[in-house]
Amino acid sequence: MEKNHSRPSSEDAARRLLILRHVAASVVIAPVLEISGQWSAEEREKFQRSSEAQYRQFWQGLRDVGLWPHLSPLEKAHAACTIMTMTEQQVINATWRIEAAQMLAWALGMLPQLPPYDARVSFDFLEQVPTDGLNAFIGSARLREESEIDAARETAEFWHWRSRTRELIERGEPFPDEEDLKTAGLRCYDDVVRISASNGVQEGLIPKCIDEDFPAKGKAYRDLSEEEWSEVTSITVERHFALNWLCGYAPGNRWDETPTDT
């Protein structure tokens, strides 16, 4: 995976944070869909008209401050929907974008540190992102040192690698039958995890090992339940995505095209 020739600027990062705040906030009323199926046709039509007007006003805020042109194609497609017309996957994707937003806020020095990779951010975090004086916020934005952001990106990629390694194990993917791996004492994916986790502690990528594995939810990563693994993976993917974008891995700094290879 190659870097783009230049990274997003502080102003770019600030704009993207404001956009992600809007995207994440747009699905706050998503639970209403659970009861909408009980409504009459008249009630649904009334709610549809109301939600369309609400969403037009909601997204108009980004147009008013000149942020609309900076939305990605997928974000514009999301903004064209209402809570009644967007897909379940769009709701899920927008909900998890708060993790990417938190990473950008950290990179902009708004947070002293990030929670561990097994801790999901609360929606209360959105209250820390300004809703007024946005142009002044963008103009005064400053990113952390590149070396600090690079180190955070390496950590995110390491956690993402762990998630994908567990996926290989869960799928029953055969371990490569290669002599050099056997010579190194690596005969299964868990052997690779054990060595990588130990190296990760030495390199400062993870704080400690639990049972020769990454620490997550107070236990070894391999012992996470399916639900816990899904949550930690979603946190990891969003952080890795945001940091790869910040480090210039997206072609032309185009948000939707940011790769997350490991």
N, C-alpha and C positions, 0 to 999 in steps of 0.2 A: 504494500500500500504506500503510495507516494503522496507527499504533501503538495498542496497548491503552492504557487510561487509567493503568495502573500497571505497573511492571516487577516481575519476580520478586525476592524479597528474597535476602539473602545466605544465609539458612537454606534457602530454596527451591533455590538454586543448589547448595548443599552436598548436599542430599538427592538432587538430580538427578545429581550427579557419582557418588555412591555407587551409585545405581540403574544408571547407565550402566556403571560398572565391573562390576557383576553381570551385566548383559546381555552385555557383550563377553566376559567370562570364561566365560560359559555355553557358548560354542562352541569352546573351546580343544581339545576332544577330537573336533571335527568330522571330522578325517582318518580316523577309524575307519570311517566310512561307505564309504570306498573299498574296504575289504576285507570289509565285512559281507556283500556279495553272495556270497562264497565259503563262507559258513557253512552248516551244516546247519540244518534247522528247529529242532532241539533247541537248538543253539548260539544261534540268533537269539532264541528265546524266553527263554533264560537271560539273555542280554544285555539284552533288553527289560525283564525284571523288575528286573535290577540297575540299569539306567539310570533307570528310573522311581523307584526308591528313592533313588538318588543325587540326582536332580533335586529330589525333594521335600525332601530334607535341605538341598540347596543353596539353594533359595528360601526355606526356613524361616528362614534367617538374617535376611532382610529383614522377615519377620513378627515375629521376636523383638524387633527394635529399632523397630517401629512404622512401617517404611517402606513396607510393602505397600500401604496406601491411596494412596500417592503415585505408584504405577506408573500409566502411561498405559494405556488400553484395549489398544493394540497390544502393549505390554510384558507385560501380563497374559496375552494370548493366546500370546505367545512363551514365557512361563514355564509355561504349561499343557502345552507340548510337551516331548518328550525328544529327544535327539540322533537317535533312530531315527524320530521322527514329524514333526519340523519339516521344512519345505520347504527346498530349496536357497536360495531367495530369502531366507528367514528367517535362514539361516546367514550369507549375504552381508551382509544389513542389520545383523545384530548384530556382525559382525566390523568393519564400518566405523564403528560407533558409538564406537569407541575414539578416533576423531578428534574427535568432539563432546565426549567426556570430557576430552580434552587441552585443548580450548578452555575448558571450564568450570574446569579446574584452573588455567589461566593467569589467568582472570578472578578467581579466588579468591586470587591471589597465590602459588600453590604453585610456579609456574614463572616464572623471570625474563623469559623471552621464548619466543616460538614459533619452531619451525623454519620455513624458507621453504615456500611452497606446493607445491613439487615434492619435498618430503621427507616420506615416510610415517612415522608414529609407530610405534615398536616396541612389542610387547606387554609388554615389560619395564616400560613406563610404568605399567602397572596396579599394580606393586609400590609406587608412590609414593602410591597412594590407600589410606587407612587401612582396616583390616578389624576393628580393635578400638577401643573408646572412641568409637563413632560418634556417640552423642548429644552428647558433649563436643565433637567435631569440628564438628558442626552448629551448636552453640551459640556457638562461638568464630569461626565463619566470617565473613569480611569480603570484600566485593567491591572491585575497583579502582574508581577514579573513573569516573562515568558517561561523561565526555568521552573517556576512554581506551578504554572498551569501545565507544563509538560510533565512534571512529576505526578500531578493529579491524573493526567490522561493515562500514564503508564499504569497507575493503580487501577483505574477503571477497566482498562484492557485486561489486566491480570484477573480481575473478578469475572469479567465476561468470558475469558478463557475457561475459568473454573466451571461456569454454568454450561458451556458448550461441551466440556469434557464429561460432565455428568450426563448430558443429553446422549452422548455416544454410548455411555455405559447403560443408560435406561433403554436405548434402542437395541442393545445387544450387538453393537458394532464390533466386529472382530479386531483384536489388537494386531497391529502390523507384525508379521512374522519376519523380523529382520535380525540378522546376526549381531549387528552393532548394538541394537537395543538390548539383546540378551546379555551381551558382554558387559553392558553398563548396569546389569541387574534389573532391567525393566522388562517385565513379562506380562504386565496388564496396565490398564489405564490408572488404576489406583496406585500402582508403583510410581507412576509419573506425578500424580497428585501429591504423594508424600514428599518426594524430592522437591517439587516445585514449591510446596507450602513452606518447607524448611528454608529454601533459598529466599522465598518471599519475606520471611521474617528478617533474615539477615540484611536484605536490601531495603527494608522499611516499607514494603508494599502491603503487608498485613501486620497487625499488632502482635499476634501470637498464633500458635497452633493449638488446636484441640484434636487429640487423637491423630496427630500428623496430618491434619487437614485445616482448611480455612475455618476461622471461627464465625459462626452464624447462629443467631437465636440461642446463644449459650451452649451450642453443641457443634460437633463436626458437621461440615457442609454436607457430607454424604448422608447424614442422618436427618436432614430436613424432610419434612413431609412434602407431598406434592404441592400443597397450597403454599407452604413456606418457600419452597424452591421457586415457585412461580412469582411470588412477591419479590424475593431478592433478585431474581433475574430481571424483572421489569425495572426495578431501581437501577440495576447495573447497566442495562441497555440504554436507558435515558441519559445517565451520566456519561457513559462512553460516547454516545451520540453527540451530546453538547460539547464535550471536550475535544472530540475529533474535529468538530466544526471550528471551535476556537483556535485549534492548532493548525488550521489551514488544510485539512484533508479533503474537504468538499470541493469538487471541481467548480472553479469560479466563485467559491464561498456560497454556493446554492444550497440552502438548508435541506431541502428534500432529498438531495443527492449525497448527503453525508454517509460515508461508508462506516461500518463497524466491524471490520475484519479483525480476527485475532490470530 
